[in-house]
């Protein structure tokens, strides 16, 4: 285990910011992404090319993509919901497009206002357009480990949807615990099955900390052989169709744990913490990050002044 390379994908600029009530200024978004670009991430999800009416918080997608300073070592990915969004993204020379649907029919209807088959048809159209370019394609499958309306989703159903996208020639699939319902043994079983069946795909895990199990689920995925994880600076994010759902697994909390366990994340934790410290000022409220509050394990403190030395 010691020294194994783990690839972290930062999703706060898209998945986190789209849930914020207040619009974050474009200059601030660009400055934050530029800061994140030299923190050591494998991938940064920078924005979403969704209709500005649907997600006004990310209405400046083109401006953000044109203005950020790109590190050639970082993959800059963006969410696209339809062919029009894909065309907008391609005009900004993105490295990757991320497509999203739910493996739960109820969640897909609630979140995307479509049946799963309608979503698959729409995403298939995007894939056909993007396949004519050198831009890579990732598909994020929401509620892969549980739906707040349907409960558990059968593993064979999850893998069946992965297969359908693999057959279309996508490059990667993200298995998303959108509502924080995953638990470690479930995660391990699903990850082993996915890796065994889809060795040609880049498999990423996406955890939420709704029930406090995101780090435990990460350890289970690592033990199963997963080496790619989404995470969100400060723990930002959530799901509007999952009552009580909190944010994504916190990037700095995850990096801190992995560093202690001997993994190589390529992340600069000091730089990450300085970026996370910017968030409350940008979004107007506190963030869930535990390491930002408590400091790293060996950030030591002076003895209280009233303690008398023996």
Rosetta blueprint (number, residue, H / E / L):
1 X L
2 X L
3 X L
4 X L
5 X E
6 X L
7 X E
8 X E
9 X E
10 X E
11 X L
12 X H
13 X H
14 X H
15 X H
16 X H
17 X H
18 X H
19 X H
20 X L
21 X L
22 X L
23 X L
24 X L
25 X L
26 X H
27 X H
28 X H
29 X H
30 X H
31 X H
32 X H
33 X H
34 X H
35 X H
36 X H
37 X H
38 X L
39 X L
40 X L
41 X L
42 X L
43 X E
44 X E
45 X E
46 X E
47 X E
48 X E
49 X L
50 X L
51 X L
52 X L
53 X L
54 X L
55 X L
56 X H
57 X H
58 X H
59 X L
60 X L
61 X H
62 X H
63 X H
64 X H
65 X H
66 X H
67 X H
68 X L
69 X L
70 X L
71 X L
72 X L
73 X L
74 X L
75 X E
76 X E
77 X E
78 X E
79 X E
80 X L
81 X L
82 X L
83 X H
84 X H
85 X H
86 X H
87 X H
88 X H
89 X H
90 X H
91 X L
92 X L
93 X L
94 X L
95 X L
96 X E
97 X E
98 X E
99 X E
100 X E
101 X E
102 X E
103 X L
104 X L
105 X H
106 X H
107 X H
108 X H
109 X H
110 X H
111 X H
112 X H
113 X L
114 X L
115 X L
116 X H
117 X H
118 X H
119 X H
120 X H
121 X H
122 X H
123 X H
124 X H
125 X H
126 X H
127 X H
128 X H
129 X H
130 X H
131 X L
132 X L
133 X L
134 X L
135 X L
136 X E
137 X E
138 X E
139 X E
140 X E
141 X E
142 X E
143 X L
144 X L
145 X L
146 X L
147 X E
148 X L
149 X L
150 X L
151 X E
152 X L
153 X L
154 X L
155 X H
156 X H
157 X H
158 X H
159 X H
160 X H
161 X H
162 X H
163 X H
164 X H
165 X H
166 X H
167 X H
168 X L
169 X L
170 X L
171 X L
172 X E
173 X E
174 X E
175 X E
176 X E
177 X E
178 X L
179 X L
180 X L
181 X L
182 X L
183 X L
184 X H
185 X H
186 X H
187 X H
188 X H
189 X H
190 X H
191 X H
192 X H
193 X H
194 X H
195 X H
196 X H
197 X H
198 X L
199 X L
200 X L
201 X L
202 X E
203 X E
204 X E
205 X E
206 X E
207 X E
208 X E
209 X L
210 X L
211 X L
212 X L
213 X L
214 X H
215 X H
216 X H
217 X H
218 X H
219 X H
220 X H
221 X H
222 X H
223 X H
224 X H
225 X L
226 X L
227 X L
228 X E
229 X E
230 X E
231 X E
232 X E
233 X H
234 X H
235 X H
236 X L
237 X L
238 X L
239 X L
240 X L
241 X L
242 X L
243 X L
244 X L
245 X L
246 X L
247 X L
248 X E
249 X L
250 X E
251 X H
252 X H
253 X H
254 X H
255 X H
256 X H
257 X H
258 X H
259 X H
260 X H
261 X L
262 X L
263 X L
264 X E
265 X L
266 X L
267 X L
268 X L
269 X H
270 X H
271 X H
272 X H
273 X H
274 X H
275 X H
276 X H
277 X H
278 X H
279 X H
280 X H
281 X H
282 X H
283 X H
284 X L
285 X L
286 X L
287 X L
288 X L
289 X L
290 X H
291 X H
292 X H
293 X H
294 X H
295 X L
296 X L
297 X L
298 X L
299 X L
300 X L
301 X L
302 X L
303 X L
304 X L
305 X L
306 X L
307 X L
308 X L
309 X L
310 X L
